[in-house]
Amino acid sequence: MNDFLITVRIADREYKLNIDKKNEEVVRKAARKINENITKYAESFNYKDKQDLLAMVTLQHAVKEVELARQVAFKEEQLFEKLVEIDRVLSEKLSE
């Protein structure tokens, strides 16, 4: 692993992270996306402190992750069904 120290700012706090150099762009984009979502929630809702905004952003990302996992599972199931069908057709043709 090619460790690399970066600092990202999330919700006005700095965090030092040791990451693999190849992941730097992804980590920085993720931090930027979190901050964009915090700003969006701050403009749209009443809140007491940044903790409320972080909770909403976390919930938003968790919902997206659950939805994506459900979609992946559905696609995998469809793929498996298609492969079973292909196997059946090929087995029938080979046994002729």
ChimeraX attribute file (.defattr): number of C-alpha atoms within 10 A of each C-alpha:
attribute: neighborCount
match mode: 1-to-1
recipient: residues
	/A:1	7
	/A:2	9
	/A:3	12
	/A:4	13
	/A:5	11
	/A:6	15
	/A:7	12
	/A:8	17
	/A:9	14
	/A:10	17
	/A:11	16
	/A:12	9
	/A:13	8
	/A:14	10
	/A:15	11
	/A:16	10
	/A:17	14
	/A:18	13
	/A:19	15
	/A:20	14
	/A:21	13
	/A:22	12
	/A:23	12
	/A:24	16
	/A:25	10
	/A:26	10
	/A:27	16
	/A:28	15
	/A:29	12
	/A:30	14
	/A:31	16
	/A:32	15
	/A:33	14
	/A:34	19
	/A:35	19
	/A:36	15
	/A:37	19
	/A:38	22
	/A:39	14
	/A:40	13
	/A:41	17
	/A:42	15
	/A:43	10
	/A:44	9
	/A:45	10
	/A:46	10
	/A:47	12
	/A:48	8
	/A:49	9
	/A:50	13
	/A:51	11
	/A:52	16
	/A:53	22
	/A:54	18
	/A:55	12
	/A:56	15
	/A:57	21
	/A:58	15
	/A:59	12
	/A:60	12
	/A:61	14
	/A:62	12
	/A:63	12
	/A:64	12
	/A:65	12
	/A:66	11
	/A:67	12
	/A:68	12
	/A:69	12
	/A:70	12
	/A:71	12
	/A:72	12
	/A:73	12
	/A:74	12
	/A:75	12
	/A:76	12
	/A:77	12
	/A:78	12
	/A:79	12
	/A:80	12
	/A:81	12
	/A:82	12
	/A:83	12
	/A:84	12
	/A:85	12
	/A:86	12
	/A:87	12
	/A:88	12
	/A:89	11
	/A:90	11
	/A:91	11
	/A:92	10
	/A:93	9
	/A:94	8
	/A:95	6
	/A:96	5
